Amino acid sequence: MTTLTALTQERRLVTAIPGPKSLEALQRRSEATSGGLGLAFPVVVERASDAILLDIDGNQIIDLGSGIGVTGVGNSAQRVVDRVIDQVQAFTHTCFTVAPYMGYIEVCEKLNSLTPGTFKKKSILVNSGAEAVENAIKIARNYTKRQAIVVFEHGYHGRTNLTMALTAKNMPYKEGFGPFAPEIYRVPMPYSFHWVGDQATITEDAIEMVTHKIDKEIGAHNVAAILIEPIQGEGGFIVPPKGFLPALSKYSTDNGIIFIADEVQTGFARTGNMFAVENENVVPDMIVTAKGIAGGLPLAGVTARAEIMDSVHVSGLGGTYGGNPIACAAALGAIETIQEENLVARANHIGQILGDSLRAMQAKYPVIGEVRGRGAMQAIELVEPGTKTPNTAAMNAITKYCQSKGVLVLTAGTYSNVVRFLPPIVITDELLKDALSVLDEALASL
Ligand code: PLZ
């Protein structure tokens, strides 16, 4: 076995982006793979470590996307690599519901102790965020004996049939893929930047709108669960106004509704708390995790009060690969990294640098309508200067400019006008500042 040395944490371009080898490989990509797959950054990756991606032409690219918020502990984090190698040599698969193994149990113990709430909790593991959301809904419906699910405008929960129905945005996620699952009700989200009402009373007004809709149009006693991202991810890093999540959580409790936090994108230190709901001391009945849990291996979890998780009949939950032993080994390595390297504090430190620098850019460039997010999860919303009209052209121009200079940034937003930053939480200050200087150039070049 060859051992690879870690890549130097610096940006280095040796060809245009994409270089000749990537161009050739991308030609093969388009011949071999479905045209239905998107492509955010047109290079082919050879290796990666921490916050640097090395492409097959030898370019070193700064990763401000973490594979959509996954590699918070860094690409190929050492503790993840070591545990995965040990596990893959020990055994690769048995199926946890056929012959169990310790890794699955240990990851669930970690989830039960790390998630908010002092009550007894239990967990299951599955393969993806969407599968975890599906299971959360199954369990909530089974426990409450109710069917309606309340979700929010601008929300994103996945691409499977049920989770498409839970997701707000039609294009590209839902277009042509219906029919969608029934008993899903979408309610208004207090998106403060675009809120037409009074900013001073946004929380109260939004709660009134949401609870009015639930009470009058659905009937609270028919609602199994309210499902919400504590900071909406794909929708454009929309942070609910202070007090909104606590009020929603209280309304759920008062009405026997399961409050589910979808922490797939926000979880595991990303926002400067282990889980984003902690920011306002919200304790969800159920919490869905994925992405950052396992340092890049496919793993997701559903964690809830024990009585909710135990309400399901034996064999009502499962799946061939859910909680695969290699993914569990990776998760134990990732969680150990988060704890030992104190990545919660590190995410706050990144948040300071990101926030200060993005706000300084906002003061210079009126194309930035708003800077928002928390910790290592922040974004800029781009507008026609002086208005709130979405500026998709600016988003595209900025991402393209960053690309050409070797900085990977991702986009988001219902109006396709948000550039988002989700760096590995282990990114060095120098590398982050270098990436932000490229972003500044991109804005200046508009
Ligand atoms: N819930 C809050 O952010 C995944 C989607 C990328 P899966 N977000 C990235 C894309 O284009 O498909 C996500 C999320 C929230 C659920 C999911 C779904 O997680 O692991 O992609 O299924």
Boltz pocket constraint, residues with backbone or C-beta under 6 A from the ligand:
constraints:
  - pocket:
      binder: B
      contacts: [[A, 68], [A, 127], [A, 128], [A, 129], [A, 130], [A, 131], [A, 133], [A, 156], [A, 157], [A, 158], [A, 159], [A, 229], [A, 233], [A, 234], [A, 262], [A, 263], [A, 264], [A, 265], [A, 290], [A, 291]]
      max_distance: 6.0
